[in-house]
Amino acid sequence: MRPALLLFDRAATALNRVAGGLAAVLLVHIFLHIVLEIVLRSFFNSSTFVLDEFVGYAIAAMTFLSLGYALNSGSLIRVDLMVGRLRGRPRRWAELFCLAASFAISGYSAWWVGRDALRNWSRGAVSESIAEVPLWLPVGAVWLGLVLLMIQLLACFLRVAAGGELIQSEGAE
């Protein structure tokens, strides 16, 4: 692979590893928040009053922030009934088509989610709970996950176009 493509691929992989790590931190947050809620309700007859809201935001952010990492590591579920039977150049073209279509759909989604995040930010919209969470935060996390997925899709597209494999093995150059 050319040095510029290799650098872009490594940068995309590094960004998505960081996002995957953040998704893992959010999973720990969910677990700890649920344990805290159980303790508060069981022993202190109290509550944080925001468990459902915060866990919902964390699940959405965790899901989207981990997409690029999952794509690059081969963890995403793929339906490749047709592509899996192809070999050589036809398979490469089919993979490139699938990556380009996925990039376009992700871009379309990112556009609308980004517009929603920007609208929430400009209006100062907050949740209707006791926490009054600025709504651009959870929506912005989803948007960031989509943008990182697009970066990883582009890196995969360039890798496949240059003759490499779709799934990057650990330590591969």
VMD Tcl script that builds the backbone (N, CA, C; Angstrom):
set m [mol new atoms 519]
animate dup $m
set s [atomselect $m all]
$s set {name element resname resid chain x y z} {
  {N N MET 1 A 0.839 -1.174 0.000}
  {CA C MET 1 A 0.000 0.000 0.000}
  {C C MET 1 A 0.889 1.243 0.000}
  {N N ARG 2 A 0.449 2.289 -0.645}
  {CA C ARG 2 A 1.200 3.540 -0.696}
  {C C ARG 2 A 1.301 4.159 0.694}
  {N N PRO 3 A 2.372 4.921 0.944}
  {CA C PRO 3 A 2.557 5.515 2.277}
  {C C PRO 3 A 1.383 6.410 2.710}
  {N N ALA 4 A 0.829 7.201 1.805}
  {CA C ALA 4 A -0.286 8.081 2.168}
  {C C ALA 4 A -1.524 7.262 2.531}
  {N N LEU 5 A -1.799 6.218 1.764}
  {CA C LEU 5 A -2.944 5.357 2.070}
  {C C LEU 5 A -2.731 4.624 3.381}
  {N N LEU 6 A -1.515 4.174 3.602}
  {CA C LEU 6 A -1.192 3.474 4.836}
  {C C LEU 6 A -1.354 4.400 6.038}
  {N N LEU 7 A -0.913 5.630 5.900}
  {CA C LEU 7 A -1.055 6.610 6.975}
  {C C LEU 7 A -2.525 6.895 7.271}
  {N N PHE 8 A -3.329 7.075 6.212}
  {CA C PHE 8 A -4.767 7.321 6.401}
  {C C PHE 8 A -5.429 6.119 7.065}
  {N N ASP 9 A -5.069 4.921 6.612}
  {CA C ASP 9 A -5.638 3.699 7.174}
  {C C ASP 9 A -5.289 3.575 8.655}
  {N N ARG 10 A -4.039 3.844 8.997}
  {CA C ARG 10 A -3.618 3.775 10.401}
  {C C ARG 10 A -4.317 4.832 11.247}
  {N N ALA 11 A -4.470 6.031 10.701}
  {CA C ALA 11 A -5.151 7.104 11.446}
  {C C ALA 11 A -6.622 6.749 11.683}
  {N N ALA 12 A -7.281 6.230 10.650}
  {CA C ALA 12 A -8.680 5.821 10.795}
  {C C ALA 12 A -8.810 4.709 11.827}
  {N N THR 13 A -7.897 3.754 11.766}
  {CA C THR 13 A -7.917 2.654 12.732}
  {C C THR 13 A -7.696 3.171 14.144}
  {N N ALA 14 A -6.754 4.084 14.314}
  {CA C ALA 14 A -6.472 4.632 15.648}
  {C C ALA 14 A -7.667 5.414 16.184}
  {N N LEU 15 A -8.274 6.255 15.338}
  {CA C LEU 15 A -9.456 7.011 15.760}
  {C C LEU 15 A -10.574 6.079 16.208}
  {N N ASN 16 A -10.793 5.029 15.438}
  {CA C ASN 16 A -11.889 4.126 15.763}
  {C C ASN 16 A -11.562 3.223 16.950}
  {N N ARG 17 A -10.292 2.984 17.216}
  {CA C ARG 17 A -9.927 2.275 18.453}
  {C C ARG 17 A -10.231 3.147 19.671}
  {N N VAL 18 A -9.925 4.435 19.568}
  {CA C VAL 18 A -10.245 5.352 20.665}
  {C C VAL 18 A -11.758 5.397 20.879}
  {N N ALA 19 A -12.516 5.495 19.797}
  {CA C ALA 19 A -13.975 5.517 19.910}
  {C C ALA 19 A -14.492 4.197 20.478}
  {N N GLY 20 A -13.888 3.081 20.079}
  {CA C GLY 20 A -14.268 1.787 20.646}
  {C C GLY 20 A -13.963 1.727 22.132}
  {N N GLY 21 A -12.838 2.310 22.541}
  {CA C GLY 21 A -12.511 2.385 23.962}
  {C C GLY 21 A -13.516 3.233 24.723}
  {N N LEU 22 A -13.929 4.340 24.117}
  {CA C LEU 22 A -14.950 5.185 24.740}
  {C C LEU 22 A -16.269 4.425 24.869}
  {N N ALA 23 A -16.604 3.634 23.865}
  {CA C ALA 23 A -17.816 2.805 23.935}
  {C C ALA 23 A -17.712 1.812 25.093}
  {N N ALA 24 A -16.532 1.260 25.305}
  {CA C ALA 24 A -16.337 0.332 26.420}
  {C C ALA 24 A -16.501 1.062 27.759}
  {N N VAL 25 A -15.990 2.287 27.848}
  {CA C VAL 25 A -16.163 3.085 29.061}
  {C C VAL 25 A -17.648 3.354 29.309}
  {N N LEU 26 A -18.391 3.624 28.248}
  {CA C LEU 26 A -19.833 3.839 28.396}
  {C C LEU 26 A -20.542 2.584 28.894}
  {N N LEU 27 A -20.078 1.416 28.448}
  {CA C LEU 27 A -20.656 0.163 28.932}
  {C C LEU 27 A -20.411 0.007 30.434}
  {N N VAL 28 A -19.214 0.351 30.892}
  {CA C VAL 28 A -18.910 0.309 32.321}
  {C C VAL 28 A -19.792 1.313 33.072}
  {N N HIS 29 A -19.976 2.502 32.488}
  {CA C HIS 29 A -20.857 3.507 33.092}
  {C C HIS 29 A -22.278 2.957 33.261}
  {N N ILE 30 A -22.783 2.296 32.240}
  {CA C ILE 30 A -24.129 1.722 32.319}
  {C C ILE 30 A -24.205 0.736 33.480}
  {N N PHE 31 A -23.229 -0.168 33.544}
  {CA C PHE 31 A -23.201 -1.174 34.607}
  {C C PHE 31 A -23.173 -0.511 35.984}
  {N N LEU 32 A -22.254 0.446 36.168}
  {CA C LEU 32 A -22.123 1.092 37.467}
  {C C LEU 32 A -23.354 1.908 37.834}
  {N N HIS 33 A -23.960 2.549 36.860}
  {CA C HIS 33 A -25.168 3.335 37.140}
  {C C HIS 33 A -26.309 2.418 37.565}
  {N N ILE 34 A -26.431 1.273 36.924}
  {CA C ILE 34 A -27.479 0.319 37.307}
  {C C ILE 34 A -27.223 -0.214 38.713}
  {N N VAL 35 A -25.968 -0.543 39.024}
  {CA C VAL 35 A -25.639 -1.020 40.374}
  {C C VAL 35 A -25.941 0.066 41.403}
  {N N LEU 36 A -25.566 1.306 41.108}
  {CA C LEU 36 A -25.863 2.417 42.014}
  {C C LEU 36 A -27.367 2.540 42.240}
  {N N GLU 37 A -28.126 2.437 41.179}
  {CA C GLU 37 A -29.582 2.551 41.284}
  {C C GLU 37 A -30.157 1.425 42.147}
  {N N ILE 38 A -29.636 0.228 41.983}
  {CA C ILE 38 A -30.101 -0.906 42.792}
  {C C ILE 38 A -29.802 -0.662 44.270}
  {N N VAL 39 A -28.598 -0.206 44.555}
  {CA C VAL 39 A -28.220 0.068 45.946}
  {C C VAL 39 A -29.082 1.172 46.530}
  {N N LEU 40 A -29.258 2.258 45.779}
  {CA C LEU 40 A -30.069 3.377 46.278}
  {C C LEU 40 A -31.507 2.951 46.547}
  {N N ARG 41 A -32.086 2.186 45.637}
  {CA C ARG 41 A -33.480 1.775 45.816}
  {C C ARG 41 A -33.636 0.724 46.901}
  {N N SER 42 A -32.679 -0.184 47.004}
  {CA C SER 42 A -32.795 -1.285 47.961}
  {C C SER 42 A -32.499 -0.874 49.394}
  {N N PHE 43 A -31.504 -0.025 49.595}
  {CA C PHE 43 A -31.056 0.275 50.948}
  {C C PHE 43 A -31.385 1.692 51.436}
  {N N PHE 44 A -31.634 2.599 50.525}
  {CA C PHE 44 A -31.842 3.983 50.932}
  {C C PHE 44 A -33.185 4.562 50.493}
  {N N ASN 45 A -34.024 3.733 49.861}
  {CA C ASN 45 A -35.343 4.172 49.406}
  {C C ASN 45 A -35.240 5.483 48.612}
  {N N SER 46 A -34.239 5.522 47.705}
  {CA C SER 46 A -33.969 6.718 46.923}
  {C C SER 46 A -33.667 6.305 45.484}
  {N N SER 47 A -33.342 7.279 44.656}
  {CA C SER 47 A -33.042 7.007 43.251}
  {C C SER 47 A -32.242 8.163 42.666}
  {N N THR 48 A -31.571 7.885 41.555}
  {CA C THR 48 A -30.903 8.971 40.837}
  {C C THR 48 A -31.907 9.714 39.955}
  {N N PHE 49 A -33.020 9.089 39.654}
  {CA C PHE 49 A -34.111 9.632 38.837}
  {C C PHE 49 A -33.739 9.850 37.373}
  {N N VAL 50 A -32.553 9.412 36.977}
  {CA C VAL 50 A -32.133 9.614 35.593}
  {C C VAL 50 A -31.587 8.341 34.951}
  {N N LEU 51 A -31.806 7.196 35.608}
  {CA C LEU 51 A -31.238 5.950 35.097}
  {C C LEU 51 A -31.671 5.682 33.662}
  {N N ASP 52 A -32.966 5.685 33.394}
  {CA C ASP 52 A -33.461 5.376 32.043}
  {C C ASP 52 A -32.879 6.328 31.006}
  {N N GLU 53 A -32.860 7.597 31.332}
  {CA C GLU 53 A -32.363 8.597 30.388}
  {C C GLU 53 A -30.873 8.414 30.100}
  {N N PHE 54 A -30.063 8.312 31.136}
  {CA C PHE 54 A -28.621 8.211 30.946}
  {C C PHE 54 A -28.217 6.893 30.290}
  {N N VAL 55 A -28.883 5.810 30.675}
  {CA C VAL 55 A -28.580 4.521 30.053}
  {C C VAL 55 A -28.982 4.541 28.579}
  {N N GLY 56 A -30.102 5.150 28.270}
  {CA C GLY 56 A -30.526 5.268 26.868}
  {C C GLY 56 A -29.536 6.060 26.038}
  {N N TYR 57 A -29.082 7.190 26.563}
  {CA C TYR 57 A -28.085 7.990 25.854}
  {C C TYR 57 A -26.786 7.203 25.680}
  {N N ALA 58 A -26.372 6.510 26.735}
  {CA C ALA 58 A -25.119 5.755 26.683}
  {C C ALA 58 A -25.208 4.600 25.678}
  {N N ILE 59 A -26.336 3.930 25.614}
  {CA C ILE 59 A -26.493 2.831 24.654}
  {C C ILE 59 A -26.423 3.361 23.222}
  {N N ALA 60 A -27.081 4.478 22.960}
  {CA C ALA 60 A -27.037 5.058 21.616}
  {C C ALA 60 A -25.606 5.463 21.255}
  {N N ALA 61 A -24.942 6.165 22.159}
  {CA C ALA 61 A -23.565 6.605 21.901}
  {C C ALA 61 A -22.639 5.409 21.748}
  {N N MET 62 A -22.781 4.426 22.636}
  {CA C MET 62 A -21.929 3.238 22.598}
  {C C MET 62 A -22.093 2.495 21.273}
  {N N THR 63 A -23.311 2.357 20.830}
  {CA C THR 63 A -23.587 1.634 19.589}
  {C C THR 63 A -22.927 2.313 18.401}
  {N N PHE 64 A -23.118 3.600 18.268}
  {CA C PHE 64 A -22.600 4.300 17.093}
  {C C PHE 64 A -21.096 4.541 17.170}
  {N N LEU 65 A -20.569 4.795 18.367}
  {CA C LEU 65 A -19.133 5.013 18.489}
  {C C LEU 65 A -18.324 3.745 18.204}
  {N N SER 66 A -18.931 2.595 18.371}
  {CA C SER 66 A -18.200 1.344 18.144}
  {C C SER 66 A -18.315 0.820 16.715}
  {N N LEU 67 A -19.100 1.442 15.866}
  {CA C LEU 67 A -19.322 0.928 14.514}
  {C C LEU 67 A -18.052 0.857 13.673}
  {N N GLY 68 A -17.253 1.901 13.660}
  {CA C GLY 68 A -16.025 1.900 12.855}
  {C C GLY 68 A -15.047 0.836 13.315}
  {N N TYR 69 A -14.897 0.708 14.627}
  {CA C TYR 69 A -14.008 -0.319 15.171}
  {C C TYR 69 A -14.518 -1.711 14.797}
  {N N ALA 70 A -15.820 -1.921 14.928}
  {CA C ALA 70 A -16.397 -3.225 14.594}
  {C C ALA 70 A -16.222 -3.543 13.111}
  {N N LEU 71 A -16.374 -2.554 12.250}
  {CA C LEU 71 A -16.168 -2.768 10.815}
  {C C LEU 71 A -14.731 -3.193 10.541}
  {N N ASN 72 A -13.785 -2.477 11.109}
  {CA C ASN 72 A -12.379 -2.735 10.828}
  {C C ASN 72 A -11.907 -4.074 11.391}
  {N N SER 73 A -12.506 -4.503 12.492}
  {CA C SER 73 A -12.075 -5.758 13.107}
  {C C SER 73 A -12.852 -6.963 12.583}
  {N N GLY 74 A -13.836 -6.728 11.712}
  {CA C GLY 74 A -14.615 -7.831 11.157}
  {C C GLY 74 A -15.730 -8.302 12.071}
  {N N SER 75 A -16.130 -7.472 13.030}
  {CA C SER 75 A -17.156 -7.858 13.998}
  {C C SER 75 A -18.571 -7.508 13.563}
  {N N LEU 76 A -18.723 -6.705 12.538}
  {CA C LEU 76 A -20.067 -6.377 12.065}
  {C C LEU 76 A -20.671 -7.575 11.349}
  {N N ILE 77 A -21.948 -7.761 11.530}
  {CA C ILE 77 A -22.634 -8.837 10.826}
  {C C ILE 77 A -22.783 -8.427 9.370}
  {N N ARG 78 A -22.348 -9.317 8.484}
  {CA C ARG 78 A -22.442 -9.045 7.049}
  {C C ARG 78 A -23.262 -10.146 6.394}
  {N N VAL 79 A -24.148 -9.737 5.542}
  {CA C VAL 79 A -24.892 -10.695 4.741}
  {C C VAL 79 A -24.203 -10.728 3.385}
  {N N ASP 80 A -23.381 -11.741 3.195}
  {CA C ASP 80 A -22.606 -11.791 1.954}
  {C C ASP 80 A -22.898 -13.067 1.169}
  {N N LEU 81 A -24.187 -13.333 1.017}
  {CA C LEU 81 A -24.581 -14.518 0.268}
  {C C LEU 81 A -24.015 -14.501 -1.148}
  {N N MET 82 A -24.020 -13.331 -1.752}
  {CA C MET 82 A -23.533 -13.224 -3.113}
  {C C MET 82 A -22.038 -12.921 -3.157}
  {N N VAL 83 A -21.624 -11.929 -2.383}
  {CA C VAL 83 A -20.227 -11.512 -2.409}
  {C C VAL 83 A -19.316 -12.652 -1.946}
  {N N GLY 84 A -19.778 -13.429 -0.979}
  {CA C GLY 84 A -18.978 -14.525 -0.460}
  {C C GLY 84 A -18.677 -15.611 -1.474}
  {N N ARG 85 A -19.465 -15.687 -2.517}
  {CA C ARG 85 A -19.258 -16.707 -3.553}
  {C C ARG 85 A -18.380 -16.209 -4.698}
  {N N LEU 86 A -18.107 -14.929 -4.700}
  {CA C LEU 86 A -17.281 -14.358 -5.765}
  {C C LEU 86 A -15.806 -14.459 -5.400}
  {N N ARG 87 A -14.964 -14.482 -6.404}
  {CA C ARG 87 A -13.519 -14.522 -6.209}
  {C C ARG 87 A -12.863 -13.508 -7.148}
  {N N GLY 88 A -11.660 -13.094 -6.781}
  {CA C GLY 88 A -10.867 -12.246 -7.658}
  {C C GLY 88 A -11.454 -10.863 -7.866}
  {N N ARG 89 A -11.335 -10.411 -9.118}
  {CA C ARG 89 A -11.767 -9.058 -9.475}
  {C C ARG 89 A -13.273 -8.825 -9.255}
  {N N PRO 90 A -14.146 -9.768 -9.608}
  {CA C PRO 90 A -15.573 -9.537 -9.337}
  {C C PRO 90 A -15.869 -9.320 -7.845}
  {N N ARG 91 A -15.180 -10.075 -6.989}
  {CA C ARG 91 A -15.389 -9.885 -5.554}
  {C C ARG 91 A -14.917 -8.497 -5.119}
  {N N ARG 92 A -13.762 -8.081 -5.627}
  {CA C ARG 92 A -13.236 -6.762 -5.274}
  {C C ARG 92 A -14.224 -5.667 -5.680}
  {N N TRP 93 A -14.771 -5.771 -6.901}
  {CA C TRP 93 A -15.735 -4.772 -7.367}
  {C C TRP 93 A -17.009 -4.799 -6.527}
  {N N ALA 94 A -17.457 -5.979 -6.149}
  {CA C ALA 94 A -18.649 -6.081 -5.305}
  {C C ALA 94 A -18.391 -5.470 -3.927}
  {N N GLU 95 A -17.211 -5.741 -3.361}
  {CA C GLU 95 A -16.856 -5.154 -2.061}
  {C C GLU 95 A -16.793 -3.627 -2.162}
  {N N LEU 96 A -16.198 -3.127 -3.239}
  {CA C LEU 96 A -16.111 -1.678 -3.423}
  {C C LEU 96 A -17.494 -1.054 -3.559}
  {N N PHE 97 A -18.387 -1.727 -4.279}
  {CA C PHE 97 A -19.756 -1.226 -4.409}
  {C C PHE 97 A -20.440 -1.179 -3.043}
  {N N CYS 98 A -20.296 -2.257 -2.267}
  {CA C CYS 98 A -20.916 -2.317 -0.935}
  {C C CYS 98 A -20.353 -1.232 -0.012}
  {N N LEU 99 A -19.056 -1.035 -0.059}
  {CA C LEU 99 A -18.440 0.007 0.768}
  {C C LEU 99 A -18.903 1.398 0.346}
  {N N ALA 100 A -18.985 1.639 -0.963}
  {CA C ALA 100 A -19.446 2.947 -1.451}
  {C C ALA 100 A -20.906 3.192 -1.064}
  {N N ALA 101 A -21.741 2.175 -1.190}
  {CA C ALA 101 A -23.153 2.314 -0.808}
  {C C ALA 101 A -23.279 2.556 0.695}
  {N N SER 102 A -22.494 1.839 1.479}
  {CA C SER 102 A -22.521 2.030 2.936}
  {C C SER 102 A -22.053 3.436 3.304}
  {N N PHE 103 A -21.035 3.923 2.605}
  {CA C PHE 103 A -20.537 5.276 2.841}
  {C C PHE 103 A -21.638 6.300 2.534}
  {N N ALA 104 A -22.324 6.116 1.418}
  {CA C ALA 104 A -23.387 7.053 1.028}
  {C C ALA 104 A -24.533 7.040 2.037}
  {N N ILE 105 A -24.941 5.882 2.469}
  {CA C ILE 105 A -26.038 5.783 3.441}
  {C C ILE 105 A -25.619 6.371 4.784}
  {N N SER 106 A -24.383 6.093 5.191}
  {CA C SER 106 A -23.880 6.662 6.446}
  {C C SER 106 A -23.783 8.179 6.352}
  {N N GLY 107 A -23.360 8.675 5.195}
  {CA C GLY 107 A -23.282 10.118 4.996}
  {C C GLY 107 A -24.641 10.783 5.050}
  {N N TYR 108 A -25.617 10.144 4.425}
  {CA C TYR 108 A -26.985 10.665 4.461}
  {C C TYR 108 A -27.501 10.712 5.897}
  {N N SER 109 A -27.260 9.629 6.636}
  {CA C SER 109 A -27.686 9.584 8.036}
  {C C SER 109 A -26.957 10.630 8.868}
  {N N ALA 110 A -25.638 10.754 8.654}
  {CA C ALA 110 A -24.845 11.724 9.404}
  {C C ALA 110 A -25.318 13.152 9.129}
  {N N TRP 111 A -25.708 13.417 7.895}
  {CA C TRP 111 A -26.208 14.750 7.542}
  {C C TRP 111 A -27.427 15.106 8.394}
  {N N TRP 112 A -28.396 14.207 8.459}
  {CA C TRP 112 A -29.632 14.487 9.188}
  {C C TRP 112 A -29.421 14.491 10.695}
  {N N VAL 113 A -28.616 13.579 11.192}
  {CA C VAL 113 A -28.332 13.561 12.628}
  {C C VAL 113 A -27.543 14.820 13.008}
  {N N GLY 114 A -26.598 15.217 12.170}
  {CA C GLY 114 A -25.829 16.430 12.425}
  {C C GLY 114 A -26.707 17.670 12.435}
  {N N ARG 115 A -27.651 17.717 11.513}
  {CA C ARG 115 A -28.595 18.856 11.494}
  {C C ARG 115 A -29.397 18.913 12.780}
  {N N ASP 116 A -29.812 17.738 13.265}
  {CA C ASP 116 A -30.587 17.678 14.505}
  {C C ASP 116 A -29.735 18.127 15.686}
  {N N ALA 117 A -28.478 17.677 15.738}
  {CA C ALA 117 A -27.586 18.082 16.831}
  {C C ALA 117 A -27.354 19.590 16.801}
  {N N LEU 118 A -27.114 20.132 15.619}
  {CA C LEU 118 A -26.889 21.576 15.487}
  {C C LEU 118 A -28.141 22.367 15.880}
  {N N ARG 119 A -29.301 21.881 15.484}
  {CA C ARG 119 A -30.548 22.553 15.851}
  {C C ARG 119 A -30.745 22.531 17.367}
  {N N ASN 120 A -30.478 21.380 17.997}
  {CA C ASN 120 A -30.605 21.291 19.447}
  {C C ASN 120 A -29.626 22.221 20.147}
  {N N TRP 121 A -28.415 22.335 19.603}
  {CA C TRP 121 A -27.411 23.213 20.197}
  {C C TRP 121 A -27.814 24.684 20.052}
  {N N SER 122 A -28.243 25.063 18.854}
  {CA C SER 122 A -28.582 26.468 18.615}
  {C C SER 122 A -29.820 26.906 19.394}
  {N N ARG 123 A -30.733 25.993 19.634}
  {CA C ARG 123 A -31.943 26.323 20.395}
  {C C ARG 123 A -31.772 26.149 21.896}
  {N N GLY 124 A -30.665 25.544 22.302}
  {CA C GLY 124 A -30.459 25.292 23.729}
  {C C GLY 124 A -31.415 24.245 24.272}
  {N N ALA 125 A -31.828 23.307 23.438}
  {CA C ALA 125 A -32.790 22.288 23.843}
  {C C ALA 125 A -32.184 21.362 24.891}
  {N N VAL 126 A -32.974 21.070 25.913}
  {CA C VAL 126 A -32.547 20.162 26.972}
  {C C VAL 126 A -33.624 19.099 27.174}
  {N N SER 127 A -33.236 18.008 27.801}
  {CA C SER 127 A -34.196 16.932 28.065}
  {C C SER 127 A -35.222 17.402 29.089}
  {N N GLU 128 A -36.335 16.712 29.114}
  {CA C GLU 128 A -37.418 17.102 30.010}
  {C C GLU 128 A -37.332 16.391 31.354}
  {N N SER 129 A -36.148 15.977 31.722}
  {CA C SER 129 A -35.967 15.287 32.990}
  {C C SER 129 A -35.378 16.239 34.022}
  {N N ILE 130 A -35.163 15.712 35.205}
  {CA C ILE 130 A -34.568 16.495 36.281}
  {C C ILE 130 A -33.135 16.917 35.935}
  {N N ALA 131 A -32.465 16.132 35.091}
  {CA C ALA 131 A -31.070 16.420 34.725}
  {C C ALA 131 A -30.946 17.537 33.697}
  {N N GLU 132 A -31.964 17.755 32.897}
  {CA C GLU 132 A -31.944 18.766 31.826}
  {C C GLU 132 A -30.665 18.682 30.995}
  {N N VAL 133 A -30.436 17.499 30.447}
  {CA C VAL 133 A -29.251 17.246 29.625}
  {C C VAL 133 A -29.385 17.995 28.301}
  {N N PRO 134 A -28.376 18.754 27.899}
  {CA C PRO 134 A -28.428 19.389 26.581}
  {C C PRO 134 A -28.548 18.292 25.509}
  {N N LEU 135 A -29.571 18.354 24.689}
  {CA C LEU 135 A -29.857 17.272 23.747}
  {C C LEU 135 A -28.838 17.150 22.630}
  {N N TRP 136 A -28.034 18.178 22.431}
  {CA C TRP 136 A -27.018 18.052 21.384}
  {C C TRP 136 A -25.938 17.061 21.793}
  {N N LEU 137 A -25.768 16.798 23.092}
  {CA C LEU 137 A -24.727 15.866 23.530}
  {C C LEU 137 A -24.976 14.423 23.070}
  {N N PRO 138 A -26.120 13.823 23.391}
  {CA C PRO 138 A -26.326 12.446 22.918}
  {C C PRO 138 A -26.463 12.363 21.399}
  {N N VAL 139 A -27.111 13.344 20.798}
  {CA C VAL 139 A -27.251 13.338 19.341}
  {C C VAL 139 A -25.888 13.568 18.690}
  {N N GLY 140 A -25.087 14.421 19.287}
  {CA C GLY 140 A -23.740 14.663 18.781}
  {C C GLY 140 A -22.856 13.425 18.862}
  {N N ALA 141 A -23.041 12.617 19.903}
  {CA C ALA 141 A -22.271 11.372 20.022}
  {C C ALA 141 A -22.647 10.402 18.905}
  {N N VAL 142 A -23.925 10.342 18.573}
  {CA C VAL 142 A -24.373 9.494 17.458}
  {C C VAL 142 A -23.779 10.018 16.151}
  {N N TRP 143 A -23.820 11.330 15.962}
  {CA C TRP 143 A -23.234 11.931 14.754}
  {C C TRP 143 A -21.743 11.626 14.658}
  {N N LEU 144 A -21.023 11.770 15.762}
  {CA C LEU 144 A -19.593 11.482 15.767}
  {C C LEU 144 A -19.337 10.021 15.382}
  {N N GLY 145 A -20.137 9.110 15.911}
  {CA C GLY 145 A -20.001 7.707 15.556}
  {C C GLY 145 A -20.211 7.468 14.069}
  {N N LEU 146 A -21.188 8.154 13.483}
  {CA C LEU 146 A -21.429 8.016 12.043}
  {C C LEU 146 A -20.269 8.582 11.223}
  {N N VAL 147 A -19.730 9.706 11.647}
  {CA C VAL 147 A -18.589 10.297 10.934}
  {C C VAL 147 A -17.376 9.374 11.026}
  {N N LEU 148 A -17.125 8.810 12.195}
  {CA C LEU 148 A -16.009 7.874 12.339}
  {C C LEU 148 A -16.224 6.616 11.516}
  {N N LEU 149 A -17.468 6.160 11.422}
  {CA C LEU 149 A -17.775 5.029 10.553}
  {C C LEU 149 A -17.468 5.383 9.107}
  {N N MET 150 A -17.825 6.578 8.677}
  {CA C MET 150 A -17.541 7.005 7.307}
  {C C MET 150 A -16.040 7.047 7.044}
  {N N ILE 151 A -15.278 7.526 8.002}
  {CA C ILE 151 A -13.823 7.556 7.847}
  {C C ILE 151 A -13.292 6.138 7.696}
  {N N GLN 152 A -13.808 5.210 8.513}
  {CA C GLN 152 A -13.351 3.827 8.427}
  {C C GLN 152 A -13.802 3.181 7.124}
  {N N LEU 153 A -15.008 3.491 6.666}
  {CA C LEU 153 A -15.478 2.961 5.376}
  {C C LEU 153 A -14.589 3.449 4.240}
  {N N LEU 154 A -14.204 4.722 4.282}
  {CA C LEU 154 A -13.304 5.261 3.258}
  {C C LEU 154 A -11.950 4.562 3.312}
  {N N ALA 155 A -11.425 4.356 4.511}
  {CA C ALA 155 A -10.145 3.654 4.650}
  {C C ALA 155 A -10.246 2.232 4.103}
  {N N CYS 156 A -11.354 1.546 4.400}
  {CA C CYS 156 A -11.554 0.185 3.880}
  {C C CYS 156 A -11.677 0.201 2.358}
  {N N PHE 157 A -12.394 1.191 1.830}
  {CA C PHE 157 A -12.550 1.311 0.378}
  {C C PHE 157 A -11.183 1.471 -0.283}
  {N N LEU 158 A -10.371 2.373 0.260}
  {CA C LEU 158 A -9.048 2.609 -0.313}
  {C C LEU 158 A -8.155 1.373 -0.174}
  {N N ARG 159 A -8.284 0.680 0.948}
  {CA C ARG 159 A -7.497 -0.535 1.156}
  {C C ARG 159 A -7.874 -1.610 0.140}
  {N N VAL 160 A -9.173 -1.816 -0.078}
  {CA C VAL 160 A -9.639 -2.823 -1.034}
  {C C VAL 160 A -9.279 -2.391 -2.456}
  {N N ALA 161 A -9.439 -1.113 -2.762}
  {CA C ALA 161 A -9.111 -0.620 -4.103}
  {C C ALA 161 A -7.623 -0.788 -4.413}
  {N N ALA 162 A -6.786 -0.714 -3.370}
  {CA C ALA 162 A -5.341 -0.870 -3.560}
  {C C ALA 162 A -4.913 -2.334 -3.585}
  {N N GLY 163 A -5.887 -3.243 -3.483}
  {CA C GLY 163 A -5.568 -4.665 -3.558}
  {C C GLY 163 A -5.512 -5.377 -2.230}
  {N N GLY 164 A -5.810 -4.685 -1.143}
  {CA C GLY 164 A -5.789 -5.306 0.179}
  {C C GLY 164 A -7.103 -5.988 0.515}
  {N N GLU 165 A -7.174 -6.445 1.730}
  {CA C GLU 165 A -8.366 -7.126 2.226}
  {C C GLU 165 A -9.282 -6.136 2.930}
  {N N LEU 166 A -10.573 -6.451 2.958}
  {CA C LEU 166 A -11.551 -5.602 3.627}
  {C C LEU 166 A -11.276 -5.533 5.117}
  {N N ILE 167 A -11.070 -6.681 5.729}
  {CA C ILE 167 A -10.833 -6.746 7.173}
  {C C ILE 167 A -9.340 -6.671 7.411}
  {N N GLN 168 A -8.954 -5.726 8.258}
  {CA C GLN 168 A -7.538 -5.542 8.544}
  {C C GLN 168 A -7.183 -6.413 9.737}
  {N N SER 169 A -6.201 -7.285 9.565}
  {CA C SER 169 A -5.759 -8.100 10.688}
  {C C SER 169 A -4.855 -7.263 11.576}
  {N N GLU 170 A -4.806 -7.631 12.859}
  {CA C GLU 170 A -3.987 -6.887 13.823}
  {C C GLU 170 A -2.528 -6.877 13.386}
  {N N GLY 171 A -1.930 -5.706 13.408}
  {CA C GLY 171 A -0.518 -5.569 13.083}
  {C C GLY 171 A -0.205 -5.615 11.590}
  {N N ALA 172 A -1.231 -5.668 10.748}
  {CA C ALA 172 A -1.000 -5.740 9.295}
  {C C ALA 172 A -0.603 -4.376 8.778}
  {N N GLU 173 A 0.220 -4.393 7.749}
  {CA C GLU 173 A 0.630 -3.122 7.130}
  {C C GLU 173 A 0.323 -3.142 5.664}
}
mol reanalyze $m
mol bondsrecalc $m
mol representation Tube
mol addrep $m
